[in-house]
Amino acid sequence: MSKFYKNKEYTRRTGSSTLQETIKELLDFYKLTPKFNETQAINSWEKIMGKPIAQRTGRLYIKNKVLYVEITSPPLKHQLAMGKSKIIALLNEEVGSEVIEEVVFM
């Protein structure tokens, strides 16, 4: 049995950290966390809104905590505009931080 296993349970060496902790430290050190969270929010658009809405969505980008969404269907644009606050809440919840404060449908 390896010296790193104790009762068939893995124990970490002193001074070691998980991959998740290491990536978070790296993002914080290089000040990439906000951009990473923005990218994560954009990439989760289809998951949150569903495939039919994602198919009618053109370009997505975030600038100064405002999400700009290009919608190809005018009726859909109107429906989504009615639920802006819900969309903002869902995207921020998915990311785990307040990345978006406003949504603009174009």
C-alpha positions as CSV (number, residue, x, y, z in Angstrom):
1,M,0.0,0.0,0.0
2,S,1.3,3.5,-0.9
3,K,2.3,5.9,1.8
4,F,-0.3,8.4,0.5
5,Y,-3.2,6.0,1.1
6,K,-4.6,5.5,4.6
7,N,-7.4,3.0,5.1
8,K,-8.1,3.0,1.4
9,E,-8.9,6.7,1.5
10,Y,-6.7,9.3,-0.3
11,T,-5.1,11.9,1.8
12,R,-3.5,14.9,0.2
13,R,0.1,15.9,1.0
14,T,0.7,19.0,3.0
15,G,0.8,22.1,0.8
16,S,-1.1,20.5,-2.1
17,S,-4.4,21.8,-3.5
18,T,-7.1,20.6,-5.8
19,L,-7.2,21.5,-9.5
20,Q,-10.2,23.7,-8.9
21,E,-8.4,25.7,-6.3
22,T,-5.3,26.0,-8.4
23,I,-7.3,27.3,-11.4
24,K,-9.2,29.8,-9.3
25,E,-5.9,31.1,-7.9
26,L,-4.4,31.4,-11.4
27,L,-7.5,33.3,-12.7
28,D,-7.4,35.6,-9.7
29,F,-3.6,36.2,-10.0
30,Y,-3.8,37.2,-13.6
31,K,-7.1,39.1,-13.1
32,L,-9.0,36.9,-15.6
33,T,-11.9,36.0,-13.4
34,P,-14.4,38.6,-14.7
35,K,-13.7,37.8,-18.4
36,F,-13.9,34.0,-17.6
37,N,-17.3,34.6,-15.9
38,E,-18.5,36.6,-18.9
39,T,-17.5,33.8,-21.3
40,Q,-19.1,31.2,-19.0
41,A,-22.4,33.2,-19.1
42,I,-22.3,33.5,-22.9
43,N,-21.6,29.8,-23.2
44,S,-24.5,28.9,-20.9
45,W,-27.0,30.8,-23.0
46,E,-28.3,27.8,-24.9
47,K,-28.5,25.7,-21.7
48,I,-30.6,28.3,-19.9
49,M,-32.8,29.6,-22.7
50,G,-33.2,26.3,-24.6
51,K,-32.4,25.2,-28.1
52,P,-35.3,27.0,-30.0
53,I,-34.4,30.4,-28.6
54,A,-30.6,29.8,-29.1
55,Q,-31.3,29.0,-32.8
56,R,-32.9,32.4,-33.2
57,T,-30.1,34.1,-31.5
58,G,-27.3,35.8,-33.4
59,R,-24.4,37.4,-31.8
60,L,-24.0,37.5,-28.0
61,Y,-21.4,39.7,-26.2
62,I,-21.0,41.5,-22.8
63,K,-19.6,45.0,-22.4
64,N,-19.6,46.8,-19.1
65,K,-21.9,44.3,-17.4
66,V,-24.5,44.6,-20.2
67,L,-25.4,41.5,-22.3
68,Y,-26.1,42.4,-25.9
69,V,-28.2,39.7,-27.7
70,E,-29.0,39.8,-31.4
71,I,-32.4,38.2,-31.9
72,T,-33.6,37.3,-35.5
73,S,-37.3,37.0,-34.6
74,P,-39.2,40.2,-33.7
75,P,-42.0,38.4,-31.7
76,L,-39.3,36.5,-29.7
77,K,-37.5,39.7,-29.1
78,H,-40.6,41.2,-27.5
79,Q,-41.2,38.1,-25.4
80,L,-37.7,38.1,-24.1
81,A,-37.8,41.8,-23.3
82,M,-40.7,41.1,-21.0
83,G,-38.5,38.6,-19.0
84,K,-35.2,40.5,-18.8
85,S,-35.0,40.4,-15.0
86,K,-35.5,36.6,-15.0
87,I,-32.9,36.1,-17.7
88,I,-30.4,38.2,-15.8
89,A,-31.0,36.2,-12.6
90,L,-30.7,32.9,-14.3
91,L,-27.4,33.8,-16.1
92,N,-25.9,35.2,-12.9
93,E,-27.0,32.2,-10.9
94,E,-25.4,29.9,-13.5
95,V,-22.1,31.7,-13.3
96,G,-22.2,32.1,-9.5
97,S,-21.5,35.9,-9.5
98,E,-23.1,39.1,-10.7
99,V,-21.7,39.3,-14.3
100,I,-24.7,40.9,-15.9
101,E,-26.7,43.9,-14.7
102,E,-28.7,44.6,-17.9
103,V,-29.8,42.9,-21.1
104,V,-30.2,44.6,-24.5
105,F,-32.0,42.8,-27.3
106,M,-31.0,44.0,-30.8
